[in-house]
């Protein structure tokens, strides 16, 4: 008998991570912090990179990311 298709439902949220080191670190921080409250994270999309500048120097890197995760089913 053929196995029934069991559809999966994913959700996408948008968050902004920050770092004083780099945009990559800012994106990692966003995923790391999201993982503290979300389960089943499956992917991240780096949507935009921005920075805070003071006295002609970057003092904070910001990564706007979209994080996708699988929603759990209730039995």
N, C-alpha and C positions, 0 to 999 in steps of 0.2 A: 504494500500500500504506500502511496506517495506521502511523504512528510508534508504536513500543512505549513504554509508560509506563516510565520509569526512576525508581523510587522513591528518595527521599532519606532518609537517616537523620540525625537531629539528636540532640545530647546537651545536657543542661542541668546546669550546675554552680552552686553557691551560694558566693559569696565576700562578704567584708566589706571595703569601702574606707573610708579615713578621711581627714579633712582638718581643718585648723584654720580654714578659711574658711566652708564651708557644706555642707549635705547634698548639693546638686547637685555640688559639687566632689568630695565623697567618692565619689559614684556614678561620676563621670568617672574618678577615680583607679582605681577598681576595674576598670573596663573597659580603661583604658589599660594597667594592669599585666597583666591577663589576656591582652591582645593581644600581649604580649611572648613568650608561649609557645603561644598558641592561634591557629589560622588559621580563617578562614571564620566569624567571629562575625557573627551575623545579628540578634540582639536582646538586650535587657536588660529585666528586670522589677524595679522597685524594690519590694522586699518589706517592708522595715521601716527606719525611721530611728530612731537612738538617739544619745545624746550623753554624753560624759564631762563632769562638772561639778566644778569646784574653786572654793572660796570664793564660791559663788553665781553663777559665770559658766561658760558653756560654753567648754571649752578644746579639745574634740575632737568633731567631727561624725562619725558612723559610718553608713554606708549598707549595709544587707544587700541584696544584689542576686542575682538569678538570671540567668545569662548563657547564651544558647543559641548553639550553633555547629553547622555541618554537618560530619559525619564524612566523611573522604575514603575513597574506595574503592581497594582494591588492584587493579591490572590483572592 
